[in-house]
Amino acid sequence: MGANLSDVSNGGGSRGGGLNNPDCTQDDCFINAARERKKKWWRRRTSRSTDPGRPLREILSSWTIGEVYALMQEYDMMTKEKELYIQSESARPRIQTIRSDLADLLDFKWNSDVNLYLTPAIFPAHRAILMQRSKYFRSLLHHQNGIVNVNIEDPVDIPTFSSFIRYLYTEESSAELDNFADTIFGHNGRSRSLEVDLRELLQTAKYSDVVLVVGDEHIPCHKAVLAARSAFFRSLFQRRGNSKNLVLDETVIPKRYTRVS
C-alpha cells in the first residue's frame, strides 16, 4: 500500500498529464498535450455559444404589443407573397426556343408555301427559311413565287433529304446527314449558324412575304417565323393567308410588339 500511495502522491495516476510526466515518451507527451488543448478549446467554445434568439428578444423587449403584431403580419404577408410567386412561376408556360418553334413549324406544316417532291414523298416547307439557310435552295427557288411545287432531281434518298431539311430548321444533325458531305447539299448547306441566319432575315428583310402595317409604319416580316413564334399570327394567317399587307390597329397589338420577325 505504501508503494501505491507513493505513486499517487508523485502523479502516477495521471500518466497522460502532459510534458511534465516523466513516465511518458516525448511523442506521447506532445500528443497528450495537444489533446488537452483541444478539450479546453472545445469547452470554451461550447460555454460561449450564443443563443440565436437572444438578439431578436433584445430588440423586441422595448416594443409594444401592437408593434410586435404588426411585424408578425409583415412576415406573414411576405410568406404568402413568396408562395404566390412560386405557384405563378410553376404555372407559367415553358418558354420555347427558336429551334423547337421551327421544329413545330416544320412538323405541323404551318403556313408552308413550297412543296418539295422527292418521289414518292412530299415535304411541305417554307421558302424564306430554305433560301436563307441553303445556297442550293436559293438557286432552286429564286424565281419561284406563290405556293409552288418543286421536284428534287438530285440522287438522294428520302431519310437523308428529310434529315437535311430538319437540319436547316433546327441544326439537328444525324448519321444520314454526316454521310451526306460529298453531295451538293453538304457543300452548300451547312455553313452559318441558325441564329446568324435568322438575325440577317430580321435586319435585311430578305425574302419577306408579308408587311405589317401599324399606323404609318410598314414592317416587312416573314410568315414562317411569325407563325412559328406566335399563335396570334398563326391564327391570323390562317384567316387571311393571301394578304400581303396586314393592317394592325394598336388596340389589337401594341406597336412596340410588332417587330418580332
C-alpha positions in Angstrom: 0.0 0.0 0.0 2.9 2.3 0.7 4.1 1.9 -2.9 0.6 2.8 -4.2 0.3 5.9 -2.0 3.7 6.9 -3.2 2.7 6.6 -6.9 -0.4 8.7 -6.3 1.5 11.4 -4.5 4.0 11.5 -7.3 1.4 11.8 -10.0 1.5 8.2 -11.1 -2.3 8.2 -11.6 -2.0 10.9 -14.4 0.3 9.3 -17.0 -1.5 11.3 -19.7 -0.9 14.5 -17.9 1.4 16.2 -20.4 5.0 17.3 -20.8 5.8 17.2 -17.0 5.0 13.5 -16.8 8.4 11.7 -16.5 6.9 8.3 -17.4 5.8 9.2 -21.0 7.9 9.5 -24.1 8.4 12.8 -25.8 5.9 11.9 -28.6 3.3 10.7 -26.2 3.6 13.9 -24.1 3.1 16.1 -27.2 0.1 14.1 -28.2 -1.5 14.2 -24.8 -0.8 18.0 -24.5 -2.5 18.6 -27.9 -5.4 16.5 -26.8 -5.8 18.5 -23.6 -5.6 21.8 -25.5 -8.3 20.6 -27.9 -10.5 19.7 -24.9 -10.0 23.1 -23.3 -10.8 24.9 -26.6 -14.0 22.9 -27.1 -15.1 23.6 -23.5 -14.5 27.4 -24.1 -16.4 27.2 -27.4 -19.4 25.5 -26.0 -19.6 27.7 -23.0 -19.6 30.8 -25.2 -22.2 29.5 -27.7 -24.7 32.2 -28.4 -28.5 31.9 -28.2 -29.8 32.5 -31.7 -33.0 34.0 -30.4 -31.3 36.4 -28.0 -30.7 39.4 -30.4 -34.3 39.3 -31.5 -35.6 39.2 -27.9 -33.3 42.2 -27.1 -34.8 44.2 -30.0 -38.4 43.3 -29.2 -38.1 43.9 -25.4 -38.7 47.6 -25.9 -41.5 47.2 -28.5 -45.2 47.4 -27.7 -47.6 44.5 -28.4 -49.1 46.4 -31.3 -45.6 46.8 -32.9 -44.8 43.1 -32.5 -48.2 42.2 -34.0 -47.5 44.5 -37.0 -44.2 42.7 -37.5 -45.8 39.3 -37.5 -48.3 40.5 -40.1 -45.5 41.8 -42.2 -43.7 38.4 -42.1 -46.9 36.6 -42.8 -47.6 38.7 -45.9 -44.0 38.1 -47.1 -44.5 34.4 -46.8 -47.8 34.5 -48.7 -46.2 36.6 -51.5 -43.3 34.1 -51.7 -45.8 31.2 -52.0 -47.8 33.0 -54.6 -44.7 33.8 -56.7 -43.6 30.1 -56.6 -47.1 29.0 -57.7 -47.3 31.5 -60.5 -43.8 30.5 -61.8 -44.7 26.8 -61.7 -47.9 27.6 -63.7 -46.1 29.7 -66.3 -45.8 28.0 -69.7 -42.3 26.9 -70.6 -40.6 29.3 -72.9 -40.0 27.7 -76.3 -36.6 28.1 -78.0 -36.4 29.2 -81.6 -35.2 25.7 -82.6 -38.2 24.0 -81.0 -40.6 26.5 -82.6 -39.1 26.0 -86.0 -39.3 22.2 -85.5 -43.0 22.5 -84.7 -43.4 24.7 -87.8 -41.9 22.0 -89.9 -43.7 19.1 -88.3 -47.2 20.7 -88.3 -46.7 22.3 -91.7 -48.0 25.8 -90.6 -48.1 28.3 -93.4 -46.0 26.2 -95.8 -45.5 27.9 -99.2 -43.4 25.3 -101.0 -43.8 21.5 -101.6 -40.6 19.6 -102.2 -41.3 16.4 -104.2 -38.9 13.5 -103.8 -40.9 10.7 -105.2 -43.0 9.3 -103.5 -42.5 11.7 -100.6 -43.7 15.3 -100.3 -42.0 17.8 -97.9 -44.1 20.9 -97.2 -41.6 23.7 -96.2 -41.1 27.4 -96.1 -39.3 29.4 -98.8 -37.7 32.1 -96.6 -36.0 29.6 -94.3 -34.8 27.3 -97.1 -33.4 30.2 -99.2 -31.8 31.9 -96.2 -30.2 28.7 -94.9 -29.0 27.0 -98.1 -27.4 28.1 -101.4 -28.8 25.1 -103.0 -32.4 26.2 -102.3 -31.6 29.8 -103.1 -30.7 28.7 -106.6 -33.7 26.3 -106.8 -36.4 28.7 -105.6 -35.0 32.0 -106.7 -37.6 32.6 -109.5 -40.5 30.9 -107.7 -43.4 32.9 -106.4 -46.6 31.9 -104.5 -47.2 28.4 -103.3 -45.1 26.2 -105.6 -44.3 22.5 -106.2 -40.6 21.7 -106.8 -39.2 18.4 -107.9 -35.9 17.3 -106.3 -33.9 15.6 -109.1 -30.7 15.1 -107.2 -29.8 11.5 -106.3 -30.7 11.4 -102.6 -32.7 9.0 -100.5 -35.7 10.2 -98.5 -34.3 9.7 -95.0 -31.2 11.7 -95.8 -33.2 14.5 -97.5 -35.6 14.6 -94.5 -32.6 14.9 -92.2 -31.2 17.8 -94.3 -34.4 19.7 -94.2 -34.7 19.3 -90.4 -31.1 20.4 -90.0 -31.9 23.7 -91.8 -34.7 24.4 -89.4 -33.2 23.1 -86.1 -29.4 22.4 -86.7 -30.1 18.8 -85.5 -27.5 16.6 -87.2 -27.8 12.9 -87.8 -25.8 10.0 -89.2 -27.5 10.2 -92.5 -26.6 13.9 -92.8 -23.0 13.3 -91.8 -22.6 10.8 -94.6 -24.1 13.4 -97.0 -21.0 15.6 -97.1 -20.0 14.8 -100.7 -23.2 15.9 -102.2 -24.4 19.3 -103.3 -26.2 19.7 -100.0 -23.1 19.0 -98.0 -21.1 21.6 -99.9 -23.7 24.3 -99.7 -26.0 23.8 -96.8 -24.0 23.6 -93.5 -22.2 27.0 -93.2 -23.6 29.6 -90.8 -25.5 29.1 -87.6 -29.3 29.3 -87.3 -29.1 32.4 -85.1 -26.9 34.3 -87.6 -29.2 33.5 -90.5 -32.4 34.5 -88.6 -30.8 37.7 -87.4 -29.9 38.6 -91.0 -33.6 37.9 -92.0 -34.7 40.4 -89.4 -32.2 43.1 -90.2 -32.3 42.9 -94.0 -36.0 41.7 -94.5 -34.7 39.4 -97.3 -37.4 37.0 -98.7 -40.1 38.8 -96.7 -43.6 37.8 -97.7 -45.9 39.9 -95.6 -45.9 43.6 -94.4 -47.3 44.5 -91.1 -48.9 48.0 -91.3 -49.2 49.8 -88.0 -50.2 53.4 -88.5 -47.7 55.0 -90.8 -45.1 52.3 -90.3 -44.6 49.3 -92.6 -42.7 46.4 -91.2 -41.5 43.6 -93.6 -41.7 40.2 -92.0 -41.7 36.5 -92.7 -44.9 34.5 -92.2 -43.0 31.3 -91.4 -41.1 32.9 -88.5 -44.2 34.8 -87.2 -46.3 31.6 -87.4 -43.7 29.6 -85.6 -43.3 32.1 -82.8 -46.8 33.4 -82.2 -50.1 31.6 -82.0 -51.8 35.0 -82.7 -50.1 35.4 -86.1 -50.6 31.8 -86.9 -54.3 32.2 -86.4 -54.3 35.5 -88.3 -52.5 34.0 -91.3 -55.0 31.1 -91.4 -57.8 33.6 -91.8 -56.0 36.0 -94.1 -53.3 33.9 -95.6 -53.2 35.5 -99.0 -52.9 39.1 -97.8 -49.6 40.8 -98.5 -50.3 43.7 -96.2 -51.8 43.2 -92.7 -53.1 46.3 -91.0 -52.9 46.0 -87.3 -54.6 48.5 -85.1 -52.7 49.3 -81.9 -55.7 48.3 -79.9 -55.1 44.8 -81.2 -51.4 44.6 -80.9 -49.2 47.4 -79.4 -46.7 48.9 -81.9 -43.7 48.0 -79.8 -44.5 44.3 -80.1 -44.8 44.1 -83.9 -41.1 43.8 -84.6 -40.9 40.1 -83.8 -39.9 38.5 -87.1 
